[in-house]
Amino acid sequence: DFSERFIAPFTAHPKVDPVTGYLYAFGYRVSGQPKLEYYVINPSGKIVTRTPIDAPYHAMVHDFVITRNYAILPVFPAVASLSAIKRGRIAEWKPEKGSAIFVLEKGGDKSTIRRFELPACYVYHYANAYEEGKTLVFDGVRYDQVPLMGDDNACRAELFSGKNPGVLTRFRLDLTTGKCSETPLVGDRPMEFPVIDHRQTGESYDRVFAATIAGNGIDKGVFDGHVAVSFSKGKIKTETTELPAGHYGGEPVFVPTGKPGTAKGYILNLIYNSNDDRSYLAIYDAEKPDKRPLCEIGLGSRIPYGFHGLWINRKK
């Protein structure tokens, strides 16, 4: 409870500053105030700052990003409400409300909050963010509209017809002009769950791993592979691993064994084998992610598809 009686919403995607050890997070509400709240937590686990943000509406805000000096909280028009929940949906897509991106100094000073405008779109998960002079750069998987929040027919169309695919996209916020731009990084394949070497959180980086639809998963709405994307020297390179027929993976986990910024390490992918209704953990060489796995560890039973987590390097 962060050394106090903390009862408030809390994101599934807090960020750890790899230099200071501080934890940054937020929470959103479907009713009441504040609609959005930003938290700063010290390495001892105590909340040192709670900053309310005056969002334009109650929105489903799943993820956010930090840089060396700033926190970036995008608010997209997936409008959350108790009435929507009662009808079986977490949120409803209302693009007429527009998008707003809130930026503030990472320490949580409310007087530093700035608001940027962006056309309606949606991002569930971000890869990373960093500063480039007076520009804030952040990468995420962008959708034209929030996926899987429509009626049953709309959800089926997204899952099984490839409509509204997630595209790895780079957003740029110009702190001088107040303008925001976006550029697709990899537009030829849908992807989700982008992950990086977390030791580079908030800093310039050049490699991301993500779940993807590589081939035989397109008509099943599931991920049948993962992809490594590198931005070395301004050139974008992708290496895709396609899983065997009937095998479906999810969010990859990067386990570094080298210095930050290198690909030396392993990729873990928890894979469901629909042919025999069992799951296994596949381990790949992160420097050669498109090759066969180095090792497969059978789990003996099915792990609920979509289960995902994070690698913690915990010494004995």
C-alpha positions as CSV (number, residue, x, y, z in Angstrom):
1,D,0.0,0.0,0.0
2,F,3.0,2.3,-0.6
3,S,3.4,3.0,3.2
4,E,0.0,4.6,3.4
5,R,-3.7,3.7,3.0
6,F,-3.5,3.9,-0.8
7,I,-6.9,3.0,-2.4
8,A,-6.9,4.2,-6.0
9,P,-6.7,2.9,-9.5
10,F,-3.3,1.8,-10.7
11,T,-2.0,1.0,-14.1
12,A,-0.8,-2.4,-15.3
13,H,2.3,-0.7,-16.8
14,P,4.3,1.3,-14.3
15,K,7.8,2.4,-15.4
16,V,11.0,2.1,-13.4
17,D,13.7,4.7,-14.0
18,P,16.8,2.5,-14.5
19,V,19.1,5.2,-13.2
20,T,17.3,6.3,-10.0
21,G,15.1,3.3,-9.2
22,Y,12.0,5.5,-8.9
23,L,8.7,4.0,-10.0
24,Y,6.3,6.1,-12.1
25,A,2.6,5.2,-12.6
26,F,-0.9,6.5,-13.0
27,G,-4.5,5.5,-12.5
28,Y,-7.8,6.4,-14.3
29,R,-11.3,6.4,-13.1
30,V,-14.5,5.5,-15.0
31,S,-16.4,8.0,-12.8
32,G,-15.6,10.7,-10.2
33,Q,-12.5,12.7,-9.8
34,P,-9.7,13.0,-10.7
35,K,-10.3,11.3,-14.0
36,L,-6.5,10.7,-14.3
37,E,-3.9,10.8,-11.6
38,Y,-0.1,10.5,-11.9
39,Y,2.1,8.9,-9.2
40,V,5.8,9.1,-8.3
41,I,7.0,6.4,-5.9
42,N,10.5,6.4,-4.4
43,P,12.8,3.3,-4.3
44,S,11.6,2.6,-0.7
45,G,8.1,2.1,-2.0
46,K,6.6,5.4,-0.7
47,I,4.4,7.6,-2.8
48,V,6.0,11.0,-2.9
49,T,3.7,12.7,-5.4
50,R,0.1,12.4,-6.6
51,T,-0.7,14.7,-9.4
52,P,-4.3,15.1,-10.7
53,I,-4.6,15.7,-14.4
54,D,-7.7,17.3,-15.8
55,A,-8.5,14.9,-18.7
56,P,-11.3,16.0,-21.0
57,Y,-13.4,12.9,-20.3
58,H,-13.2,9.6,-18.5
59,A,-11.0,7.5,-20.7
60,M,-9.5,4.0,-20.7
61,V,-5.8,4.8,-20.4
62,H,-3.9,1.6,-20.5
63,D,-0.2,2.6,-20.8
64,F,2.1,5.6,-20.8
65,V,5.8,6.4,-21.2
66,I,8.6,8.3,-19.5
67,T,11.8,10.0,-20.7
68,R,14.8,11.2,-18.8
69,N,12.9,14.3,-17.7
70,Y,9.2,13.9,-18.6
71,A,6.1,11.7,-18.2
72,I,3.8,11.4,-21.3
73,L,0.2,10.4,-20.7
74,P,-1.9,10.1,-23.9
75,V,-5.7,10.2,-23.5
76,F,-7.5,8.6,-26.5
77,P,-11.3,8.6,-27.0
78,A,-12.0,5.1,-25.6
79,V,-14.5,6.6,-23.2
80,A,-15.0,4.6,-20.0
81,S,-18.2,4.7,-18.0
82,L,-20.2,2.6,-15.6
83,S,-23.0,2.4,-18.1
84,A,-20.6,1.0,-20.7
85,I,-19.4,-1.6,-18.2
86,K,-23.0,-2.6,-17.4
87,R,-23.5,-3.2,-21.2
88,G,-20.5,-5.5,-21.2
89,R,-17.8,-3.2,-22.6
90,I,-15.0,-1.5,-20.8
91,A,-15.1,1.5,-23.0
92,E,-16.9,3.0,-26.1
93,W,-15.2,4.5,-29.1
94,K,-16.1,8.2,-29.4
95,P,-13.7,9.8,-31.9
96,E,-15.5,13.1,-32.0
97,K,-14.0,13.8,-28.5
98,G,-10.5,13.9,-30.0
99,S,-7.2,12.9,-28.4
100,A,-5.1,14.8,-25.8
101,I,-1.5,14.0,-24.8
102,F,-0.5,15.4,-21.4
103,V,3.2,16.0,-20.7
104,L,4.6,17.0,-17.3
105,E,8.0,17.0,-15.6
106,K,8.6,13.5,-14.3
107,G,8.7,14.7,-10.7
108,G,5.0,15.5,-10.9
109,D,4.9,19.3,-10.6
110,K,1.3,20.2,-11.6
111,S,2.4,23.6,-13.0
112,T,4.5,21.9,-15.7
113,I,1.5,20.1,-17.3
114,R,1.1,20.8,-21.0
115,R,-1.5,19.5,-23.4
116,F,-1.0,18.5,-27.0
117,E,-3.8,17.7,-29.5
118,L,-3.9,14.7,-31.8
119,P,-6.5,13.2,-34.1
120,A,-8.5,10.3,-32.8
121,C,-6.6,7.0,-32.6
122,Y,-5.7,4.5,-29.9
123,V,-2.6,2.8,-28.4
124,Y,-2.7,0.0,-25.9
125,H,1.0,-0.5,-25.4
126,Y,4.1,1.6,-25.9
127,A,7.7,0.5,-26.6
128,N,9.7,3.4,-25.2
129,A,10.2,7.2,-25.3
130,Y,13.2,9.5,-25.3
131,E,14.2,13.1,-25.7
132,E,15.7,14.5,-28.9
133,G,16.6,18.1,-28.2
134,K,13.3,19.9,-27.6
135,T,11.3,17.0,-29.1
136,L,9.8,14.1,-27.2
137,V,9.8,10.8,-29.2
138,F,7.6,7.8,-28.3
139,D,6.8,4.6,-30.1
140,G,3.6,2.6,-29.7
141,V,1.3,0.2,-31.5
142,R,-1.3,2.5,-33.1
143,Y,-4.9,1.6,-34.1
144,D,-7.3,3.7,-36.1
145,Q,-9.8,3.1,-33.3
146,V,-9.8,1.2,-30.0
147,P,-9.9,-2.5,-30.9
148,L,-12.3,-5.1,-29.5
149,M,-14.6,-2.5,-27.9
150,G,-17.4,-2.6,-30.6
151,D,-20.3,-5.0,-30.9
152,D,-19.7,-8.7,-31.6
153,N,-19.6,-8.4,-35.4
154,A,-17.1,-5.6,-35.2
155,C,-14.8,-7.6,-32.9
156,R,-15.0,-10.6,-35.2
157,A,-14.1,-8.4,-38.2
158,E,-11.0,-7.1,-36.3
159,L,-9.9,-10.5,-35.2
160,F,-10.6,-12.6,-38.3
161,S,-10.6,-10.2,-41.2
162,G,-7.5,-8.2,-40.4
163,K,-9.4,-4.9,-40.0
164,N,-8.0,-2.2,-37.8
165,P,-4.5,-3.7,-37.5
166,G,-2.0,-2.5,-34.9
167,V,0.9,-0.6,-36.5
168,L,4.2,0.2,-34.8
169,T,4.2,4.0,-35.0
170,R,6.6,6.8,-33.9
171,F,5.0,9.9,-32.3
172,R,6.9,13.2,-32.0
173,L,5.9,16.1,-29.7
174,D,7.6,19.4,-30.4
175,L,7.9,21.2,-27.1
176,T,8.7,24.5,-28.9
177,T,5.8,24.6,-31.4
178,G,3.3,22.4,-29.4
179,K,2.6,20.2,-32.4
180,C,2.4,16.4,-32.6
181,S,3.2,14.2,-35.6
182,E,3.1,10.5,-36.2
183,T,5.0,8.2,-38.7
184,P,4.5,4.4,-39.2
185,L,7.7,2.5,-38.5
186,V,6.6,-0.9,-39.7
187,G,3.4,-0.9,-41.7
188,D,3.5,-4.2,-43.5
189,R,2.6,-6.4,-40.5
190,P,0.3,-6.1,-37.5
191,M,1.9,-6.4,-34.1
192,E,1.3,-5.9,-30.4
193,F,3.0,-6.1,-27.0
194,P,6.2,-4.2,-27.9
195,V,9.1,-4.8,-25.4
196,I,12.6,-3.4,-25.1
197,D,15.7,-3.8,-22.9
198,H,14.2,-2.2,-19.8
199,R,17.6,-0.8,-18.9
200,Q,17.0,1.7,-21.7
201,T,13.7,2.9,-20.5
202,G,13.4,6.6,-21.2
203,E,16.5,6.7,-23.3
204,S,17.3,6.5,-27.0
205,Y,17.1,2.9,-28.1
206,D,17.3,0.9,-31.4
207,R,15.6,-2.5,-30.8
208,V,12.1,-3.7,-30.0
209,F,10.5,-7.1,-29.9
210,A,6.8,-7.7,-30.4
211,A,4.1,-10.3,-31.0
212,T,3.0,-10.5,-34.7
213,I,0.7,-12.2,-37.1
214,A,3.3,-13.9,-39.3
215,G,1.2,-16.1,-41.5
216,N,-1.3,-18.8,-40.4
217,G,-2.8,-16.7,-37.6
218,I,-4.5,-14.1,-39.7
219,D,-7.8,-15.9,-39.8
220,K,-7.7,-16.9,-36.1
221,G,-7.1,-13.5,-34.5
222,V,-4.1,-14.8,-32.7
223,F,-0.3,-14.2,-32.8
224,D,1.6,-17.0,-34.6
225,G,5.0,-15.4,-34.4
226,H,7.2,-12.6,-33.0
227,V,9.3,-10.0,-34.7
228,A,12.5,-8.1,-33.8
229,V,12.7,-4.6,-35.2
230,S,15.9,-2.6,-35.2
231,F,16.4,1.1,-36.1
232,S,20.2,1.0,-36.4
233,K,21.7,4.0,-38.2
234,G,18.2,5.2,-39.3
235,K,17.4,2.0,-41.2
236,I,14.5,-0.2,-40.1
237,K,15.1,-3.9,-40.2
238,T,12.7,-6.7,-39.2
239,E,13.3,-10.3,-38.4
240,T,10.2,-12.4,-38.1
241,T,9.8,-15.8,-36.4
242,E,6.9,-17.8,-37.7
243,L,5.7,-20.5,-35.3
244,P,4.6,-24.0,-36.4
245,A,1.0,-24.4,-37.6
246,G,-1.4,-24.4,-34.7
247,H,1.1,-22.8,-32.3
248,Y,0.3,-19.3,-31.0
249,G,2.6,-17.1,-29.0
250,G,2.1,-13.8,-27.2
251,E,4.1,-11.0,-25.6
252,P,7.9,-11.8,-25.9
253,V,10.2,-11.3,-23.0
254,F,13.7,-10.0,-23.5
255,V,16.3,-11.4,-21.1
256,P,19.6,-9.3,-21.5
257,T,23.0,-10.9,-21.0
258,G,25.1,-8.1,-22.6
259,K,25.4,-4.4,-22.3
260,P,22.4,-2.1,-22.7
261,G,21.7,-1.4,-26.3
262,T,22.9,-4.7,-27.6
263,A,20.8,-7.7,-28.7
264,K,22.9,-10.1,-26.7
265,G,20.4,-12.2,-24.6
266,Y,17.4,-14.4,-25.0
267,I,13.8,-14.1,-26.1
268,L,11.2,-16.0,-24.1
269,N,7.8,-16.8,-25.6
270,L,5.0,-18.7,-23.9
271,I,3.4,-20.6,-26.7
272,Y,0.1,-22.5,-26.9
273,N,0.0,-25.6,-29.0
274,S,-3.6,-25.9,-30.2
275,N,-2.9,-29.3,-31.7
276,D,-2.6,-31.0,-28.3
277,D,-4.1,-28.3,-26.0
278,R,-0.8,-27.7,-24.1
279,S,1.6,-24.9,-23.6
280,Y,5.4,-24.6,-23.6
281,L,8.1,-22.0,-23.1
282,A,10.3,-21.4,-26.1
283,I,13.7,-19.7,-25.7
284,Y,15.4,-18.0,-28.6
285,D,18.7,-16.4,-29.2
286,A,17.8,-12.6,-29.3
287,E,20.6,-12.0,-31.9
288,K,19.1,-14.6,-34.2
289,P,15.3,-14.4,-33.3
290,D,14.2,-15.8,-36.7
291,K,16.0,-19.1,-36.1
292,R,14.6,-22.2,-34.4
293,P,14.4,-21.9,-30.6
294,L,17.4,-23.0,-28.6
295,C,15.2,-24.8,-26.1
296,E,11.5,-25.7,-25.6
297,I,10.2,-26.4,-22.1
298,G,7.0,-28.4,-22.0
299,L,4.6,-27.2,-19.3
300,G,2.3,-30.2,-19.3
301,S,-0.9,-28.3,-19.4
302,R,-2.5,-25.3,-21.1
303,I,-1.7,-21.8,-19.8
304,P,-4.6,-19.4,-20.5
305,Y,-3.8,-17.8,-23.9
306,G,-2.7,-14.2,-23.4
307,F,-1.0,-14.7,-20.1
308,H,2.1,-12.5,-20.0
309,G,4.7,-11.1,-17.6
310,L,8.2,-9.7,-17.1
311,W,11.6,-11.2,-16.6
312,I,13.2,-10.4,-13.2
313,N,16.9,-11.1,-12.8
314,R,16.8,-12.4,-9.2
315,K,20.0,-13.8,-7.8
316,K,19.9,-16.7,-5.4
